[in-house]
Amino acid sequence: MEKAGNEELMRRIRELKEEAGATILAHNYQRKEVQEVADFVGDSLELSRKAASVKAKLIVFCGVRFMAETAAIVNPNATVLLPDACAGCPLADMIDENILAEWKKDHPRAKVVCYINSSAAVKAMSDICCTSANAIKIVQRLRGEEVIFIPDENLGRYVSSKTGKKLILYPGFCPTHLVLRPEMLLAMKEKHPNAKTIVHPECRSDVIDLADAALSTSQMLHFAKESDAHEFIVGTEIGLIHRLELENPSKSFYAASSLLVCPNMKRTTLEKVVECIERQRHVIEVPKEIRVGAARAIEEMLVE
């Protein structure tokens, strides 16, 4: 019954999309059925680039608020809808423009590298954005300069270890990735001794130390495709497992923990996608004075 219901909803979404001239973008952590109805599925960097190039007048962003804000910033001529207005990001909420202003005052000569998991207002006060896929390259680009890295401390620490650059780290974290602890990973490695272990750099350092590689979700997809291994332990939000299995049908993938679920990513359902297109609900708007500054920081990131 649920499958039949999903098929009917997906059919309705395709009809609405055609009528409205909409493009549906979805993050790798979205529900399986939401990924299947999307026009494009990717990580934050891929989705930023796709949102900037989309010609559609309507973008339905199946993700969380900061992602939809980014789409509205890079493509101001499109209307951007977020299927669930309450789909936020606890990491992004750990810093705001007032806190950042204090940090900038304490380090007046420092460049601010802002992880994309942040609000538009915080991006507007930053020098350059980054994602987990390009954070190392972005920091390497700022040679000899003092750098404040916000808001994910674990990602910042990982970037520091790879670049040899001492960063001023803000104490933010992703609650979902923080769930994964070394003993969980060790138990999975014992259960699957031949598996390669890949984890997200938002994980704790002692978890990253146990992995074969720390990678963004797009990098995980590439790693799995190119690897000779046939089994993988995956230390990131479980939504990625669907794409990994879809693109590698002869390989096996095991979630490092069943607790690796982002409740905000799972708020988006097919029913909510239908409703937001039908009723043009939850339009994401970024005030021009914020959008201009945020666009500059994002554009700096996209120049590679």
NUSE-635236 format. One record per residue (C-alpha): x, y, z. Coordinates in steps of 0.5 Angstrom, whole numbers, padded with zeros to 4 digits, always signed. Layout:
XYZ
...
//
This chain:
+0000+0000+0000
+0006+0005+0002
+0009+0003-0005
+0003+0004-0009
+0002+0011-0005
+0009+0013-0006
+0008+0012-0014
+0002+0016-0014
+0005+0022-0010
+0011+0021-0015
+0007+0021-0021
+0003+0028-0018
+0010+0031-0017
+0012+0030-0024
+0005+0033-0027
+0006+0039-0022
+0013+0040-0024
+0011+0040-0031
+0006+0045-0030
+0010+0050-0026
+0016+0049-0030
+0020+0047-0023
+0026+0044-0022
+0027+0039-0016
+0034+0039-0012
+0035+0034-0007
+0041+0033-0002
+0044+0026-0001
+0041+0025+0006
+0034+0026+0003
+0029+0020+0004
+0030+0015-0002
+0023+0016-0005
+0025+0024-0005
+0032+0023-0008
+0028+0019-0014
+0023+0024-0015
+0029+0029-0016
+0032+0032-0022
+0038+0033-0019
+0041+0029-0013
+0048+0032-0010
+0052+0034-0004
+0052+0042-0002
+0058+0044-0007
+0054+0040-0013
+0047+0043-0011
+0050+0050-0010
+0053+0050-0017
+0047+0046-0020
+0042+0052-0017
+0046+0057-0020
+0046+0054-0027
+0038+0052-0027
+0034+0056-0032
+0027+0054-0028
+0023+0059-0025
+0022+0055-0019
+0027+0051-0015
+0024+0046-0010
+0030+0045-0005
+0029+0038-0002
+0034+0039+0004
+0035+0044+0010
+0034+0052+0010
+0041+0054+0009
+0041+0050+0003
+0035+0053+0000
+0038+0060+0002
+0044+0058-0002
+0040+0057-0008
+0036+0063-0007
+0043+0067-0006
+0046+0064-0013
+0040+0064-0017
+0036+0071-0015
+0031+0070-0021
+0028+0064-0019
+0023+0062-0014
+0026+0057-0008
+0021+0053-0004
+0023+0049+0002
+0018+0043+0003
+0018+0044+0010
+0019+0050+0013
+0022+0047+0020
+0027+0043+0016
+0033+0047+0020
+0040+0045+0021
+0043+0045+0029
+0050+0046+0027
+0048+0053+0023
+0044+0055+0029
+0050+0055+0033
+0053+0061+0031
+0049+0068+0028
+0052+0075+0026
+0052+0077+0033
+0057+0072+0035
+0061+0072+0029
+0062+0080+0030
+0065+0079+0037
+0070+0074+0034
+0072+0078+0028
+0073+0084+0033
+0077+0079+0037
+0081+0077+0031
+0081+0083+0027
+0086+0081+0021
+0083+0074+0021
+0080+0072+0014
+0073+0068+0016
+0072+0061+0012
+0065+0060+0013
+0062+0053+0012
+0056+0052+0008
+0052+0050+0014
+0051+0057+0016
+0045+0062+0015
+0045+0067+0010
+0047+0073+0015
+0053+0069+0017
+0055+0068+0010
+0055+0075+0009
+0060+0077+0014
+0065+0072+0012
+0070+0072+0007
+0069+0066+0003
+0065+0060+0004
+0067+0052+0004
+0064+0045+0004
+0067+0039+0006
+0068+0037-0001
+0073+0043-0002
+0075+0046+0005
+0082+0044+0005
+0083+0047-0002
+0080+0054+0000
+0084+0054+0007
+0090+0052+0002
+0088+0058-0002
+0089+0063+0004
+0097+0062+0005
+0100+0066+0011
+0093+0069+0013
+0090+0068+0020
+0084+0064+0019
+0077+0064+0023
+0074+0057+0021
+0066+0057+0023
+0062+0054+0025
+0064+0046+0025
+0070+0045+0030
+0071+0038+0028
+0071+0039+0020
+0076+0045+0022
+0081+0041+0026
+0081+0036+0020
+0082+0041+0015
+0088+0044+0020
+0091+0037+0020
+0091+0036+0012
+0094+0043+0011
+0098+0044+0017
+0095+0051+0018
+0093+0053+0025
+0086+0055+0025
+0082+0059+0030
+0076+0054+0031
+0069+0056+0033
+0066+0050+0038
+0060+0048+0033
+0058+0041+0031
+0054+0037+0027
+0049+0033+0032
+0048+0027+0028
+0055+0026+0026
+0057+0027+0033
+0053+0021+0035
+0059+0016+0032
+0064+0014+0037
+0070+0010+0036
+0067+0004+0040
+0061+0003+0035
+0066+0004+0029
+0071-0002+0032
+0065-0006+0033
+0063-0005+0025
+0070-0007+0023
+0070-0013+0027
+0063-0015+0024
+0066-0013+0017
+0073-0014+0017
+0074-0014+0009
+0070-0007+0009
+0073-0001+0007
+0071+0005+0012
+0069+0012+0010
+0067+0017+0015
+0065+0024+0014
+0070+0030+0016
+0064+0032+0021
+0066+0026+0025
+0070+0026+0032
+0078+0026+0031
+0078+0019+0034
+0073+0017+0029
+0077+0019+0023
+0083+0016+0026
+0080+0009+0025
+0077+0010+0018
+0081+0009+0011
+0078+0016+0009
+0075+0022+0011
+0070+0024+0005
+0065+0029+0003
+0059+0025+0001
+0060+0026-0007
+0067+0024-0005
+0065+0018-0002
+0061+0016-0008
+0067+0017-0012
+0071+0013-0007
+0066+0007-0007
+0066+0007-0015
+0073+0007-0016
+0075+0002-0010
+0077-0005-0011
+0073-0007-0005
+0066-0010-0005
+0064-0008+0002
+0064-0001+0006
+0062+0002+0013
+0059+0008+0012
+0060+0014+0017
+0055+0019+0015
+0048+0020+0015
+0044+0014+0013
+0041+0017+0007
+0047+0017+0003
+0047+0009+0003
+0041+0009-0003
+0046+0013-0008
+0051+0008-0006
+0047+0002-0007
+0044+0005-0013
+0051+0007-0017
+0054+0000-0014
+0049-0006-0015
+0055-0011-0014
+0058-0008-0007
+0055-0008+0000
+0054-0002+0004
+0053-0002+0012
+0051+0004+0016
+0057+0005+0021
+0051+0006+0026
+0043+0006+0026
+0043+0013+0030
+0046+0016+0024
+0040+0020+0022
+0039+0027+0021
+0031+0029+0023
+0031+0035+0019
+0033+0032+0013
+0028+0027+0014
+0022+0032+0015
+0021+0032+0007
+0016+0028+0005
+0013+0027-0002
+0007+0029+0001
+0010+0036+0003
+0013+0036-0004
+0006+0036-0007
+0003+0041-0002
+0009+0046-0003
+0008+0046-0011
+0001+0046-0011
+0000+0052-0006
+0007+0055-0007
+0008+0055+0000
+0015+0056+0004
+0018+0061-0001
+0025+0062+0001
+0027+0070+0001
+0034+0073+0003
+0034+0081+0004
+0038+0084-0002
+0043+0087+0003
+0045+0080+0006
+0044+0077-0001
+0050+0081-0004
+0055+0080+0001
+0053+0072+0002
+0053+0072-0006
+0060+0074-0006
+0063+0069-0001
+0059+0063-0004
+0062+0066-0011
+0069+0066-0008
+0068+0059-0006
+0066+0057-0013
+0072+0060-0017
+0077+0054-0017
//
